Amino acid sequence: MNLFEKTIHRASIYKGAIIDLEVHDVELPDGQNSKRELIYHNGAVAVCAITPDDKIILVKQFRKACEKPLLEIPAGKLEKGEEREAAAKRELQEETGYIAEELELISEMYGSPGFSNEKISIYLAKDLKNGEMHLDEDEFLELEYYHMSEIQTMLDNKVLEDAKTIIALQYILLNYNHYK
Amino acid sequence: MNLFEKTIHRASIYKGAIIDLEVHDVELPDGQNSKRELIYHNGAVAVCAITPDDKIILVKQFRKACEKPLLEIPAGKLEKGEEREAAAKRELQEETGYIAEELELISEMYGSPGFSNEKISIYLAKDLKNGEMHLDEDEFLELEYYHMSEIQTMLDNKVLEDAKTIIALQYILLNYNHYK
């Protein structure tokens, strides 16, 4: 079956600092028309960083959309034209002070593909070196360190509510069997 | 540290069928002000359904925001006032025809917490019974069946790009060890 939806008309509703909103009139595979409300975002990167003493670095950050703080792996938006791996290294250092020389790609995923094109690249970082933190001026966060032996319990207790963080920590459990 | 961001002013930019957009002026923890662009969504449910012959049901569906079809576990939006487990059973039957009497909650997660409150509840369904499909009139999808022994390879090859689907299939691998 051809599933493609062709855009017939495209209305720009809002152009913001982080997201743009458009409403498209689309032609469905059966020739009928429908509307799609779409959020365009430049994309994001996230890093699951493992310290030399086998701890995962998580950041607690207030998420206004959810009206509560979430515990997440370090992450941030891609700057215009920025390469994803460079952005991941930059965000890791800005938020945690750690420098990672090599990253391994764990996953590239869409968190809300029903309405948003935000694609998040999740990396694994080991062999960290110490550097300096540089938070954005509207960024407030707390660093927390969890030993890899605590991950299974955190997942079982559903204390993690951020998709990229759950994917990264399940990946660690699946690929570093001695921590299960 | 108190991470809370207080809303000082709230502007409604768009109220749509699926999403609303608001821009909030917030007071940061240090007393400075900033802006937050926020997408409000009623929430969603998803079901990782295992057939009696140990296959996972995935749906291939065109995602306009991403301009391509994605392979996902069956999912859908919560209707206003609808209970999440009831919505999950309804969506599973609408999209696949299968009826699940019992669901197990795998995860409740935010896919894009940086700007959206969309919370997705992911369930596991076994002991499926046959029922009838009822697709929405603007919904076009293809069903695909993958044996549980194929999941590890799909994850390794990064063919899955939808966060809820990756979380569900990693969960299967972590909790049904004989399929690894």
Interface residues (C-beta under 8 A of the other chain):
Chain A: M1 L3 F4 E5 T7 I13 Y14 G16 A17 I18 I19 L21 V23 H24 V26 L28 P29 D30 Q32 S34 K35 R36 E37 L38 I39 Y40 H41 A44 K60 Q61 F62 R63 K64 A65 C66 E67 P69 L70 E72 A75 K77 L105 S107 E108 M109 Y110 G111 S112 P113 G114 F115 S116 N117 E118 K119 I120 E137 D138 F140 L141 E142 K158 L160 E161 D162 A163 K164 I166 I167 Q170 Y171 L173 L174 K180
Chain B: M1 L3 F4 E5 T7 I13 Y14 G16 A17 I18 I19 L21 V23 H24 V26 L28 P29 D30 Q32 S34 K35 R36 E37 L38 I39 Y40 H41 A44 K60 Q61 F62 R63 K64 A65 C66 E67 P69 L70 E72 A75 K77 L105 S107 E108 M109 Y110 G111 S112 P113 G114 F115 S116 N117 E118 K119 I120 E137 D138 F140 L141 E142 L155 K158 L160 E161 D162 A163 K164 I166 I167 Q170 Y171 L173 L174
